[in-house]
Amino acid sequence: MSTGIGTVAKKAALTVARPDAPAAQPAPVAPARRLRSTVAGLLLGALTKTLAIGVLLAGWELAPRFDLVDRTFLPPFSEVLDAWLGLLENGQLAANTTASLTRSFTGFGLAVVIGVPLGLLIGWYRRLAGLLGPLLELFRNTAALALLPVFTLILGIGETSKISIVLYACVWPILLNTISAVRSVDPTLLRLARSLGLSAPRMFQKVILPASVPVVFTGIRLAGAVSILVLVAAEMVGAKAGLGYLVNASQYNFAIPQMYAGIVTISVIGVVFNQALVLLERRFTAWRAPLGG
C-alpha cells in the first residue's frame, strides 16, 4: 500500500516538474471590482472638495431663516438662486457676463503676449534689466485702480479704457514672475548647455523655457485672478454693462438678491478660469511628472 502511494507521489512530482507544464497564473482582478474602486475614489474626492462649499451654502441658507442675520441684507441662498435664474431668463446675466468676459480675456491675453516675452528678455539680459529696473519698480508699486481715473480721462469711458486697465494690472505679475523664473534657472543646466555648444536660441528653447514654465504659470494664474477683480471694480465706476455694473446697479436699486447673484457669478467665473489655467499648466509641465506617476 505504501509502495503504491510512493509511486503516485513520484508521478505527481514528475508531472509538476515537466518544463512544458503551464505555470500557475495569479487570479486576475475582476474588472467590475476595479471599476467600483475607481468610481468610489472619484466620488470620495468630489465629496471632499465640495464639503466646505456645501457647509458654506447651508450656513448661508439657514442663518437668515433663523434670524441670525438680517435677511434684508443677506437673503437665503435659495432666494439668491431664484434671482440668478430670473436674470438668466431675462437675458441680463448673459449680456453682462459676455461684456465682462470679453474685456477681461482681451486684457489678460494682451498681458500674456506682452509680459512673457518681455520678461524673458529682461531676465536674460542683465543690461536691459538694469536699464528698465527703476521704471519697473515705479509702476509695479502703483495700484491699477489708482490709475483708473487717468485711463478714463485719456481713453474715455468706452471699452478701450476697461481693457487697458486690465492689461496694466495683469502684465506685472506675469512680467515679474517671468523675470524671476529666468534668473532662478539652475546654473548647472546653463553650464552643461554651454559645454554642449548650444547656441543662444537653442539654449532658450531647450533649457530656459522648460525650466521657467512653472514659475511663469504662477504669474499667469495670479494675473487671471487680477483680471476679474480689477475689471469688476472698473465696471462699478463707469460702465453700462458688465458684472460689476450689475452688482452696482442692483445695490443702488436695493435689489439685494440680484446683487448677490452677480457676486456669485463673479466667484464662479474666477474659480473656473483658475482651474482652466491649472489644467493648461499641467499640460505644459507634463514632463515634470515622475516616471512612475
BAFI-3210 file (N, C-alpha, C; in Angstrom, 3 decimals, decimal comma, padded with zeros to 6 digits):
// residues 293
n [1|2|3|4|5|6|7|8|9|10|11|12|13|14|15|16|17|18|19|20|21|22|23|24|25|26|27|28|29|30|31|32|33|34|35|36|37|38|39|40|41|42|43|44|45|46|47|48|49|50|51|52|53|54|55|56|57|58|59|60|61|62|63|64|65|66|67|68|69|70|71|72|73|74|75|76|77|78|79|80|81|82|83|84|85|86|87|88|89|90|91|92|93|94|95|96|97|98|99|100|101|102|103|104|105|106|107|108|109|110|111|112|113|114|115|116|117|118|119|120|121|122|123|124|125|126|127|128|129|130|131|132|133|134|135|136|137|138|139|140|141|142|143|144|145|146|147|148|149|150|151|152|153|154|155|156|157|158|159|160|161|162|163|164|165|166|167|168|169|170|171|172|173|174|175|176|177|178|179|180|181|182|183|184|185|186|187|188|189|190|191|192|193|194|195|196|197|198|199|200|201|202|203|204|205|206|207|208|209|210|211|212|213|214|215|216|217|218|219|220|221|222|223|224|225|226|227|228|229|230|231|232|233|234|235|236|237|238|239|240|241|242|243|244|245|246|247|248|249|250|251|252|253|254|255|256|257|258|259|260|261|262|263|264|265|266|267|268|269|270|271|272|273|274|275|276|277|278|279|280|281|282|283|284|285|286|287|288|289|290|291|292|293]
n.u [000,824|001,894|003,901|002,485|001,399|003,741|004,617|002,613|002,992|005,545|005,006|003,273|005,016|006,856|005,179|004,582|007,107|007,622|008,837|007,129|004,766|002,038|002,530|001,421|-001,012|-001,616|-004,713|-006,807|-007,646|-010,923|-012,755|-015,074|-014,762|-012,514|-013,542|-015,511|-013,869|-012,486|-014,588|-015,534|-013,301|-013,259|-015,722|-015,332|-013,235|-014,533|-016,543|-015,022|-013,900|-016,129|-017,330|-016,743|-017,800|-020,476|-021,114|-020,795|-022,837|-025,059|-024,968|-025,333|-027,959|-029,412|-028,815|-030,107|-032,769|-033,130|-032,937|-030,387|-028,906|-029,739|-032,160|-032,803|-030,502|-028,856|-030,071|-031,583|-029,831|-031,376|-033,179|-031,385|-030,554|-032,951|-033,167|-030,901|-031,620|-033,766|-032,445|-031,006|-033,017|-034,218|-032,165|-030,326|-028,161|-026,592|-025,877|-024,432|-022,405|-021,108|-020,102|-018,278|-016,487|-015,428|-013,958|-012,219|-010,798|-009,606|-007,856|-006,313|-005,201|-003,630|-001,831|-000,428|000,776|002,471|003,846|005,217|007,259|008,709|009,497|011,179|013,276|014,208|014,940|017,044|018,938|021,098|021,868|019,710|017,857|018,995|018,622|015,819|014,980|014,442|012,067|010,346|010,135|008,856|006,318|005,247|004,568|002,495|-000,829|-003,317|-006,011|-005,734|-004,886|-007,080|-008,814|-007,068|-006,755|-009,408|-009,770|-007,945|-008,487|-011,210|-014,630|-015,239|-014,780|-012,035|-010,648|-011,360|-010,288|-007,622|-006,971|-007,195|-005,196|-002,943|-002,992|-002,647|-000,241|001,948|002,235|002,725|004,993|006,941|007,114|008,022|010,554|011,760|011,653|013,442|015,852|016,187|016,877|018,586|022,024|023,777|022,555|022,729|025,515|026,057|024,630|026,080|028,532|027,911|027,793|025,526|023,638|022,490|019,659|018,895|019,495|017,636|015,346|015,658|016,507|016,069|013,298|011,770|012,541|011,535|008,789|006,977|007,111|006,434|003,784|002,692|002,669|000,900|-001,468|-001,947|-002,372|-004,696|-006,636|-006,468|-007,370|-010,130|-010,949|-010,030|-011,348|-014,059|-014,148|-013,545|-015,753|-017,721|-017,330|-017,521|-019,502|-021,817|-022,573|-021,833|-020,589|-019,728|-021,083|-023,700|-023,788|-023,366|-025,519|-027,668|-027,296|-027,787|-030,471|-031,535|-031,923|-031,261|-031,035|-030,432|-028,030|-026,327|-026,488|-025,033|-022,521|-021,981|-021,825|-019,509|-017,621|-017,795|-016,948|-014,302|-013,247|-013,568|-012,004|-009,473|-009,117|-009,051|-006,632|-004,932|-005,169|-004,092|-001,501|-000,628|-000,620|001,501|003,595|003,927|006,154|007,439|006,329|006,654|008,272|006,982|004,436]
n.v [-001,203|001,235|001,393|001,827|004,364|005,831|005,581|006,953|009,532|010,088|010,198|012,385|014,395|014,364|015,183|017,830|018,915|018,942|020,642|021,593|022,024|024,130|027,241|028,296|030,833|034,070|034,992|037,008|040,473|041,339|043,054|044,458|044,941|046,576|048,773|049,631|050,425|052,583|054,386|054,820|056,111|058,483|059,610|059,999|061,868|064,025|064,535|065,347|067,736|069,336|069,563|071,685|073,849|073,090|073,234|075,984|077,031|075,883|077,124|079,750|079,581|078,881|080,722|083,351|082,469|081,608|083,955|084,784|086,568|089,657|089,185|090,996|092,192|090,039|087,742|084,409|081,667|080,304|082,248|083,930|082,191|081,920|084,565|084,605|082,751|084,166|086,416|085,059|084,112|086,454|087,462|089,324|088,423|086,905|088,856|090,771|089,152|088,311|090,776|091,411|089,196|089,421|091,836|091,212|088,861|089,806|091,865|090,299|088,377|090,040|090,915|088,556|088,061|090,268|090,358|087,869|087,428|089,858|089,610|087,374|088,447|090,571|089,137|087,593|089,297|091,207|093,893|095,138|094,710|096,302|098,801|099,111|098,620|100,688|101,868|099,675|099,131|101,459|101,456|098,979|099,265|100,982|101,120|099,600|100,423|102,941|104,361|104,364|106,684|108,157|106,545|106,645|109,385|109,767|107,739|107,602|106,519|104,174|100,860|100,670|101,859|100,144|097,649|098,393|098,986|096,486|095,154|096,588|095,935|093,173|092,632|092,970|090,915|088,749|089,576|090,040|087,530|086,007|087,145|086,447|083,683|083,142|084,029|082,255|079,825|076,736|077,039|074,980|073,606|075,544|075,776|073,211|073,221|075,152|073,872|071,880|073,244|074,668|077,049|080,428|080,775|078,017|077,314|078,830|077,529|074,824|074,814|077,233|077,975|075,495|075,183|077,490|077,490|076,549|078,633|080,832|080,244|080,485|083,268|083,834|082,670|084,245|086,660|086,003|085,935|088,612|089,901|089,551|090,746|093,437|094,355|094,164|096,088|098,348|098,426|099,110|101,772|103,243|102,226|100,689|098,154|094,788|092,615|093,913|096,334|095,313|094,384|096,807|098,416|096,896|097,180|099,941|100,040|098,572|095,878|093,297|090,378|090,062|091,415|089,758|087,538|088,382|088,634|085,978|084,867|086,113|084,970|082,250|082,323|083,149|080,895|078,852|079,856|079,865|077,083|076,225|077,373|075,943|073,332|073,825|074,492|072,018|070,607|071,778|071,279|068,584|067,020|067,148|065,314|062,419|059,347|057,016|057,916]
n.w [000,000|000,878|-000,974|-003,354|-002,879|-002,751|-005,370|-006,789|-005,757|-006,745|-009,516|-009,592|-008,792|-010,912|-012,939|-012,190|-012,377|-015,083|-017,931|-019,891|-018,699|-017,904|-016,189|-012,965|-012,893|-011,539|-010,055|-012,001|-011,471|-010,893|-013,396|-012,737|-009,993|-010,032|-011,425|-009,633|-007,508|-008,687|-009,260|-006,668|-005,555|-007,093|-006,378|-003,641|-003,688|-004,985|-003,094|-000,904|-001,863|-002,270|000,163|001,974|000,545|000,477|003,212|003,605|001,918|003,146|005,668|004,794|003,863|006,157|008,211|007,734|007,870|010,483|011,780|012,477|011,072|009,443|007,096|005,189|004,293|003,884|002,150|002,112|000,531|-001,328|-002,254|-003,537|-005,533|-006,957|-007,882|-009,504|-011,487|-012,552|-013,648|-015,561|-017,233|-018,261|-019,772|-018,849|-017,292|-019,080|-020,991|-019,477|-018,431|-020,768|-021,690|-019,626|-019,689|-022,251|-022,109|-019,989|-020,826|-023,147|-022,232|-020,471|-022,230|-023,898|-021,972|-021,385|-023,871|-024,053|-021,572|-021,086|-023,232|-022,863|-020,207|-020,383|-021,911|-020,268|-017,997|-018,976|-020,198|-018,541|-018,712|-019,930|-017,914|-015,886|-017,057|-017,310|-014,771|-012,689|-013,732|-013,738|-010,988|-010,192|-011,513|-010,818|-008,195|-008,245|-007,857|-009,879|-009,850|-008,803|-010,960|-012,556|-012,963|-014,596|-016,879|-017,714|-018,283|-020,375|-022,286|-022,397|-021,570|-022,738|-024,188|-024,517|-022,358|-020,254|-021,060|-021,156|-018,477|-017,344|-018,757|-017,847|-015,105|-015,161|-016,435|-014,766|-012,640|-014,384|-015,828|-013,784|-012,521|-014,659|-015,135|-012,691|-012,979|-015,096|-014,010|-011,939|-012,970|-012,884|-012,468|-013,116|-015,205|-017,190|-017,522|-018,434|-020,842|-022,254|-022,408|-024,182|-026,485|-027,321|-029,095|-028,447|-029,115|-029,160|-026,550|-025,170|-026,062|-025,256|-022,597|-020,966|-021,375|-020,760|-018,036|-016,926|-017,135|-014,971|-012,948|-014,484|-015,110|-012,612|-012,295|-014,401|-013,496|-011,231|-012,530|-013,892|-011,854|-011,054|-013,338|-013,330|-010,907|-011,009|-013,268|-012,537|-010,493|-012,026|-013,711|-011,935|-011,558|-014,004|-016,351|-018,590|-018,855|-017,845|-015,218|-012,898|-013,197|-013,011|-010,331|-008,961|-009,863|-008,922|-006,195|-005,833|-006,547|-004,554|-004,950|-003,554|-003,658|-006,428|-006,507|-004,957|-006,600|-008,833|-007,608|-006,878|-009,428|-010,404|-008,671|-009,360|-012,029|-011,638|-010,269|-012,204|-014,291|-013,094|-012,668|-015,303|-016,118|-014,438|-015,489|-018,011|-017,275|-016,242|-018,587|-020,009|-018,340|-018,163|-018,440|-016,050|-014,400|-012,287|-013,326|-012,541|-012,059]
ca.u [000,000|002,785|004,626|001,593|001,297|005,003|004,661|001,729|003,631|006,635|004,423|002,772|006,176|007,381|004,247|004,764|008,436|007,760|009,034|006,051|003,540|001,728|002,776|000,225|-001,207|-002,396|-006,098|-006,954|-008,543|-012,206|-012,962|-016,136|-014,210|-011,635|-014,391|-016,119|-012,839|-012,228|-015,747|-015,557|-012,257|-013,689|-016,803|-014,762|-012,516|-015,507|-017,204|-014,090|-013,710|-017,357|-017,883|-016,647|-018,758|-021,795|-021,307|-020,972|-024,169|-026,049|-024,966|-025,943|-029,400|-030,061|-028,594|-031,215|-034,060|-033,194|-032,745|-029,036|-028,537|-030,890|-032,341|-032,911|-029,174|-028,288|-031,191|-031,178|-029,227|-032,428|-033,675|-030,338|-030,614|-034,120|-032,812|-029,941|-032,391|-034,520|-031,518|-030,656|-034,160|-034,462|-031,019|-029,381|-026,946|-025,768|-025,343|-023,404|-021,270|-020,381|-019,349|-017,137|-015,510|-014,741|-012,956|-011,218|-009,949|-008,795|-006,759|-005,454|-004,438|-002,595|-000,803|000,407|001,570|003,494|004,613|006,117|008,496|009,484|010,116|012,304|014,389|014,764|015,578|018,250|019,918|021,260|021,936|018,333|017,238|019,478|018,058|014,388|014,688|013,746|010,690|009,565|009,852|007,912|004,966|004,724|004,051|001,375|-002,034|-004,040|-007,230|-005,363|-004,729|-008,325|-009,230|-006,179|-007,156|-010,713|-009,612|-007,191|-009,064|-012,669|-015,356|-015,605|-014,136|-010,578|-010,136|-011,557|-009,292|-006,286|-006,718|-006,964|-003,860|-001,946|-002,980|-002,238|001,081|003,001|002,544|003,303|006,337|007,857|007,335|008,843|011,925|012,251|011,822|014,673|017,020|016,306|017,231|019,758|023,256|024,397|021,957|023,268|026,899|026,016|024,204|027,192|029,567|027,466|027,883|024,219|023,541|021,562|018,259|018,679|019,513|016,323|014,323|015,872|016,842|015,436|011,834|011,204|012,766|010,804|007,338|006,175|007,039|005,696|002,360|002,266|002,316|-000,283|-002,636|-002,191|-002,953|-006,068|-007,486|-006,459|-008,152|-011,542|-011,181|-009,836|-012,397|-015,310|-014,042|-013,620|-017,130|-018,553|-017,107|-018,078|-019,837|-023,247|-022,772|-020,799|-020,983|-019,540|-022,228|-024,880|-023,732|-023,512|-026,891|-028,561|-027,163|-028,474|-031,909|-031,841|-032,267|-030,184|-030,784|-029,741|-026,644|-025,594|-026,408|-023,886|-021,295|-021,771|-021,379|-018,107|-016,818|-017,753|-016,086|-012,924|-012,834|-013,467|-010,844|-008,265|-008,981|-008,618|-005,199|-004,242|-005,105|-003,140|-000,167|-000,284|-000,335|002,819|004,618|003,762|007,487|007,929|005,701|007,567|008,090|006,028|003,160]
ca.v [000,000|002,380|001,473|002,456|005,800|006,451|005,658|008,047|010,799|010,359|010,596|013,753|015,305|014,461|015,973|019,241|019,358|018,953|022,011|022,059|022,196|025,567|027,795|028,794|032,263|034,716|035,268|038,389|041,324|041,458|044,418|045,147|045,421|047,709|049,908|050,125|051,125|053,864|055,256|055,204|057,110|059,758|060,161|060,470|063,110|065,087|064,863|066,104|069,077|070,121|069,574|073,033|074,703|072,704|073,788|077,427|077,288|075,535|078,216|080,906|079,360|078,754|081,884|084,316|081,867|081,533|085,320|085,028|087,799|090,333|088,663|092,102|092,454|088,760|086,819|083,000|081,315|079,907|083,464|084,367|081,289|082,317|085,800|084,246|082,144|085,236|087,169|084,213|084,017|087,710|087,776|090,282|087,746|086,542|090,065|091,366|088,225|088,388|092,032|091,330|088,213|089,965|092,803|090,566|087,957|090,599|092,453|089,227|087,820|091,000|090,922|087,366|088,249|091,283|090,121|086,707|087,705|090,931|089,062|086,526|089,310|091,285|088,174|087,033|090,346|091,983|095,317|095,596|094,743|097,494|099,998|099,206|098,323|101,768|102,023|098,531|099,324|102,565|101,132|097,794|099,698|101,894|100,291|099,813|101,191|104,336|104,976|104,272|107,996|108,569|105,787|107,129|110,709|109,701|106,801|107,679|105,559|103,035|099,572|100,781|102,124|098,934|096,650|098,897|098,865|095,058|094,883|097,162|095,192|091,774|092,470|092,988|089,578|087,900|090,066|089,854|086,100|085,516|087,564|085,598|082,314|083,066|084,214|081,139|078,579|076,087|077,356|073,752|073,339|076,503|075,397|071,995|073,592|075,833|072,890|071,124|074,109|075,143|078,471|081,134|080,371|076,629|077,281|079,309|076,528|073,544|074,928|078,347|077,899|074,418|075,404|078,673|077,352|076,516|079,944|081,711|079,954|081,077|084,654|083,861|082,391|085,454|087,650|085,605|086,419|090,072|090,372|089,587|091,676|094,820|094,716|094,388|097,390|099,380|098,487|099,773|103,215|103,818|101,238|100,466|096,707|094,035|092,094|094,980|097,238|094,630|094,404|098,179|098,862|096,176|097,792|101,227|099,772|097,743|094,522|092,592|089,040|090,193|091,814|088,558|086,666|088,848|088,308|084,529|084,628|086,521|083,975|081,013|082,574|083,137|079,516|078,113|080,388|079,374|075,654|076,091|077,670|074,818|072,242|074,224|074,370|070,597|070,172|072,276|070,787|067,132|066,392|067,155|064,238|061,270|058,272|056,041|058,529]
ca.w [000,000|000,939|-002,260|-004,352|-002,588|-003,153|-006,842|-007,223|-005,392|-007,686|-010,797|-009,450|-008,767|-012,265|-013,747|-011,831|-012,801|-016,548|-018,411|-020,758|-017,931|-017,759|-014,859|-012,300|-013,120|-010,469|-010,406|-012,450|-010,714|-011,579|-013,931|-012,001|-008,734|-010,339|-011,774|-008,408|-006,751|-009,342|-009,058|-005,259|-005,354|-007,674|-005,564|-002,385|-003,960|-005,241|-001,834|-000,064|-002,402|-002,212|001,512|002,540|-000,157|000,942|004,549|003,441|001,366|004,172|006,638|004,134|003,777|007,461|009,076|007,654|008,241|011,943|012,266|012,955|010,371|008,858|005,741|004,241|003,750|003,481|001,944|001,992|-000,758|-002,262|-002,894|-004,466|-006,680|-007,748|-008,578|-010,561|-012,579|-013,195|-014,501|-016,699|-018,145|-018,984|-020,615|-018,262|-016,836|-020,242|-021,622|-018,623|-018,345|-022,041|-021,726|-018,702|-020,143|-023,430|-021,645|-019,141|-021,596|-024,079|-021,476|-019,966|-023,351|-024,284|-020,920|-021,579|-025,094|-023,795|-020,355|-021,127|-023,993|-022,252|-019,011|-020,790|-022,334|-019,112|-017,122|-019,580|-020,477|-017,326|-019,013|-020,132|-016,587|-015,194|-017,681|-017,063|-013,377|-011,964|-014,215|-013,268|-009,571|-010,046|-011,955|-010,136|-006,902|-008,473|-007,977|-011,133|-009,618|-008,582|-012,284|-013,319|-013,492|-015,680|-018,064|-018,161|-018,881|-021,627|-023,244|-022,404|-020,742|-023,578|-023,963|-024,538|-021,014|-019,432|-021,472|-020,827|-017,042|-017,105|-019,288|-016,934|-013,842|-015,366|-017,012|-013,758|-012,102|-015,434|-016,138|-012,666|-012,321|-015,769|-014,842|-011,607|-013,483|-015,888|-013,136|-011,000|-013,656|-012,274|-013,211|-013,634|-016,518|-018,148|-017,828|-019,243|-022,189|-022,915|-022,711|-025,356|-027,651|-027,765|-029,389|-027,556|-029,366|-028,742|-025,091|-024,751|-026,377|-024,588|-021,175|-020,277|-021,417|-019,927|-016,609|-016,474|-017,304|-013,732|-012,296|-015,387|-014,964|-011,342|-012,603|-015,260|-012,662|-010,444|-013,433|-014,183|-010,759|-011,080|-014,489|-012,951|-009,796|-011,437|-014,220|-011,802|-009,844|-013,059|-014,207|-010,930|-011,620|-015,213|-017,369|-018,794|-018,963|-017,159|-013,922|-011,924|-013,359|-012,492|-008,865|-008,501|-010,133|-008,009|-004,867|-005,822|-006,626|-003,395|-005,396|-002,865|-004,223|-007,712|-006,226|-004,575|-007,777|-009,606|-006,883|-007,025|-010,812|-010,481|-007,966|-010,150|-013,194|-011,166|-009,979|-013,469|-015,016|-012,427|-012,947|-016,698|-016,158|-013,794|-016,468|-019,047|-016,686|-016,199|-019,963|-020,420|-017,419|-018,002|-018,385|-014,682|-013,629|-012,069|-014,276|-012,037|-011,763]
c.u [000,856|003,571|003,785|001,475|002,568|005,095|003,799|002,343|004,750|006,096|003,891|003,906|006,765|006,479|004,404|006,068|008,600|007,878|007,884|004,745|003,269|001,921|001,474|000,146|-001,993|-003,799|-006,246|-007,939|-009,826|-012,382|-014,028|-015,614|-013,308|-012,453|-015,042|-015,112|-012,547|-013,358|-015,808|-014,495|-012,644|-014,779|-016,278|-014,007|-013,461|-016,212|-016,304|-013,949|-014,954|-017,934|-017,869|-017,651|-020,177|-022,105|-021,548|-022,377|-025,263|-026,121|-025,611|-027,463|-030,062|-029,929|-029,693|-032,550|-034,216|-032,877|-031,385|-028,438|-029,807|-031,048|-032,580|-031,582|-028,437|-029,427|-030,701|-030,663|-030,279|-033,019|-032,656|-030,352|-031,808|-033,834|-031,847|-030,661|-033,224|-033,651|-031,111|-031,782|-034,387|-033,264|-030,013|-028,073|-026,027|-025,126|-024,217|-022,187|-020,442|-019,536|-018,117|-016,073|-014,746|-013,645|-011,837|-010,268|-009,086|-007,604|-005,787|-004,602|-003,336|-001,472|000,119|001,329|002,705|004,413|005,606|007,363|009,358|010,175|011,288|013,517|015,028|015,483|016,900|019,336|020,002|021,294|020,548|017,592|017,685|018,885|016,589|014,014|013,966|012,303|009,795|009,190|008,817|006,489|004,394|004,117|002,955|000,134|-002,796|-005,279|-006,932|-005,214|-006,010|-008,831|-008,362|-006,543|-008,482|-010,604|-008,945|-007,913|-010,588|-013,289|-015,773|-014,819|-012,618|-010,013|-010,277|-010,504|-007,894|-005,994|-006,493|-005,576|-002,785|-001,843|-002,413|-000,782|002,156|003,244|003,162|004,747|007,313|008,125|008,173|010,303|012,525|012,501|013,125|015,898|017,221|016,574|018,523|021,021|023,948|023,857|022,526|024,705|026,937|025,616|025,325|028,301|029,207|027,467|026,548|024,263|022,515|020,102|017,962|018,676|018,185|015,275|014,443|016,063|015,993|013,918|011,278|011,375|011,942|009,298|006,576|006,025|006,277|004,197|001,836|001,861|001,073|-001,540|-002,973|-002,844|-004,388|-007,035|-007,580|-007,349|-009,632|-011,793|-011,075|-010,943|-013,711|-015,284|-014,152|-015,041|-018,064|-018,437|-017,767|-018,298|-021,346|-023,570|-021,608|-021,275|-020,784|-020,667|-023,493|-024,917|-023,986|-024,937|-027,889|-028,490|-027,934|-029,995|-032,414|-032,418|-031,190|-029,969|-030,058|-028,286|-025,806|-025,485|-025,242|-022,569|-020,964|-021,273|-019,915|-017,205|-016,686|-016,861|-014,620|-012,413|-012,635|-012,244|-009,549|-008,052|-008,556|-007,125|-004,389|-004,103|-004,119|-001,711|000,271|000,057|001,070|003,940|004,481|005,107|008,017|007,337|006,671|007,235|007,068|004,652|002,153]
c.v [001,249|002,545|002,147|003,940|006,519|006,609|006,796|009,406|011,165|010,828|012,032|014,774|015,486|015,310|017,468|019,775|019,410|020,383|022,518|022,239|023,679|026,031|028,330|030,311|032,857|035,046|036,727|039,156|041,522|042,881|045,171|045,711|046,629|048,953|050,505|050,907|052,498|054,847|055,732|056,254|058,466|060,415|060,713|061,778|064,271|065,512|065,701|067,547|069,947|070,224|070,983|073,975|074,378|073,256|075,297|077,750|076,958|076,622|079,471|080,767|079,435|080,007|082,940|083,745|081,750|082,885|085,532|086,260|088,390|089,874|089,771|092,363|091,178|087,762|085,381|082,687|080,906|081,121|084,016|083,497|081,612|083,600|085,524|083,630|083,192|086,087|086,368|084,165|085,310|088,198|088,742|089,620|087,419|087,778|090,667|090,465|088,266|089,656|091,957|090,368|088,711|090,935|092,112|089,700|088,717|091,223|091,416|088,633|088,746|091,046|089,722|087,554|089,247|090,860|088,980|086,983|088,796|090,443|088,157|087,361|090,010|090,326|087,653|088,082|091,294|093,487|095,900|095,680|095,971|098,774|100,195|098,993|099,432|101,972|100,884|098,694|100,424|102,116|099,904|098,153|100,747|101,055|100,639|100,673|102,654|105,091|104,926|105,627|108,480|107,853|106,293|108,488|110,630|108,877|106,820|106,587|104,325|101,786|099,695|101,001|100,898|097,882|097,093|098,753|097,402|094,664|095,383|096,338|093,782|091,635|092,364|091,636|088,652|088,292|089,742|088,376|085,505|085,902|086,686|084,175|082,163|083,151|083,058|079,808|078,026|076,409|076,123|073,412|074,286|076,156|074,144|072,313|074,294|074,849|072,036|071,969|074,593|076,641|079,105|080,791|078,947|076,515|077,780|078,217|075,289|073,652|075,992|078,190|076,742|074,639|076,561|078,486|077,328|077,877|080,933|081,490|080,423|082,529|084,757|083,597|083,582|086,532|087,301|086,067|087,944|090,603|090,463|090,679|093,130|095,250|094,998|095,744|098,520|099,530|099,142|101,289|103,821|102,781|101,130|098,996|096,027|093,596|093,119|095,995|096,618|094,671|095,815|098,691|098,171|096,762|099,106|101,052|098,907|096,384|093,589|091,181|089,089|090,595|090,599|087,575|087,076|088,516|086,832|084,203|085,001|085,487|082,692|081,180|082,549|081,736|078,725|078,565|079,871|077,884|075,404|076,372|076,563|073,649|072,568|074,125|072,910|070,073|070,584|071,794|069,292|066,418|066,338|066,017|063,091|060,135|057,250|056,582|058,328]
c.w [000,000|-000,337|-003,316|-004,127|-003,012|-004,650|-007,358|-006,923|-006,347|-009,031|-010,729|-009,449|-010,145|-013,147|-013,473|-012,367|-014,306|-017,054|-019,258|-020,014|-017,741|-016,331|-014,283|-012,455|-011,956|-010,944|-010,815|-011,576|-011,502|-012,098|-013,169|-010,683|-008,968|-010,671|-010,533|-007,567|-007,351|-009,111|-007,606|-004,960|-005,902|-006,845|-004,247|-002,583|-004,205|-003,961|-000,938|-000,543|-002,245|-000,810|002,099|001,875|000,290|002,320|004,475|002,940|002,373|005,241|006,085|004,096|005,156|008,324|008,940|008,120|009,754|012,588|012,915|012,293|009,778|007,404|004,722|003,550|003,348|003,320|001,876|000,591|-001,777|-002,968|-003,887|-005,718|-007,572|-008,532|-009,723|-011,759|-013,308|-014,111|-015,729|-017,714|-018,917|-019,789|-020,018|-017,846|-018,002|-020,860|-020,786|-018,488|-019,619|-022,120|-020,828|-019,203|-021,369|-023,019|-020,883|-019,952|-022,597|-023,359|-020,955|-021,083|-023,819|-023,248|-021,047|-022,782|-024,857|-022,653|-020,450|-021,973|-023,361|-020,984|-019,318|-021,183|-021,145|-018,175|-017,663|-019,783|-019,274|-017,602|-019,238|-018,802|-015,800|-015,748|-017,299|-015,605|-012,627|-012,421|-013,738|-011,797|-009,349|-010,361|-011,246|-008,785|-007,037|-008,744|-009,251|-010,921|-009,317|-009,902|-013,108|-013,795|-014,641|-016,974|-018,612|-018,834|-020,253|-022,686|-023,283|-021,547|-021,536|-023,222|-023,845|-023,138|-020,122|-019,768|-021,067|-019,341|-016,665|-017,595|-018,335|-015,659|-014,005|-015,789|-015,932|-013,104|-013,134|-015,693|-015,014|-012,398|-013,448|-015,567|-013,755|-012,084|-014,254|-014,985|-012,169|-011,669|-013,063|-013,080|-013,763|-015,012|-017,576|-018,521|-018,700|-020,677|-022,937|-023,279|-023,917|-026,622|-028,168|-028,024|-028,455|-027,838|-028,913|-027,216|-024,529|-024,928|-025,500|-023,075|-020,488|-020,224|-020,593|-018,435|-016,064|-016,443|-015,975|-013,055|-013,171|-015,228|-013,610|-011,546|-013,457|-014,446|-011,767|-011,311|-013,795|-013,110|-010,777|-012,204|-014,156|-011,916|-010,248|-012,389|-013,509|-011,108|-010,861|-013,591|-013,194|-011,019|-012,847|-016,283|-017,455|-018,989|-018,269|-015,779|-012,812|-011,984|-012,795|-010,968|-008,346|-008,690|-009,205|-006,603|-004,796|-005,841|-005,476|-003,818|-004,856|-003,410|-005,574|-007,515|-005,853|-005,737|-008,672|-008,936|-007,010|-008,430|-010,985|-009,821|-008,773|-011,365|-012,777|-010,896|-011,269|-014,256|-014,419|-012,704|-014,389|-016,837|-015,499|-014,760|-017,578|-018,531|-016,632|-017,587|-020,384|-019,514|-017,187|-017,891|-016,966|-013,848|-013,447|-013,006|-013,807|-011,809|-012,861]
res [m|s|t|g|i|g|t|v|a|k|k|a|a|l|t|v|a|r|p|d|a|p|a|a|q|p|a|p|v|a|p|a|r|r|l|r|s|t|v|a|g|l|l|l|g|a|l|t|k|t|l|a|i|g|v|l|l|a|g|w|e|l|a|p|r|f|d|l|v|d|r|t|f|l|p|p|f|s|e|v|l|d|a|w|l|g|l|l|e|n|g|q|l|a|a|n|t|t|a|s|l|t|r|s|f|t|g|f|g|l|a|v|v|i|g|v|p|l|g|l|l|i|g|w|y|r|r|l|a|g|l|l|g|p|l|l|e|l|f|r|n|t|a|a|l|a|l|l|p|v|f|t|l|i|l|g|i|g|e|t|s|k|i|s|i|v|l|y|a|c|v|w|p|i|l|l|n|t|i|s|a|v|r|s|v|d|p|t|l|l|r|l|a|r|s|l|g|l|s|a|p|r|m|f|q|k|v|i|l|p|a|s|v|p|v|v|f|t|g|i|r|l|a|g|a|v|s|i|l|v|l|v|a|a|e|m|v|g|a|k|a|g|l|g|y|l|v|n|a|s|q|y|n|f|a|i|p|q|m|y|a|g|i|v|t|i|s|v|i|g|v|v|f|n|q|a|l|v|l|l|e|r|r|f|t|a|w|r|a|p|l|g|g]
***
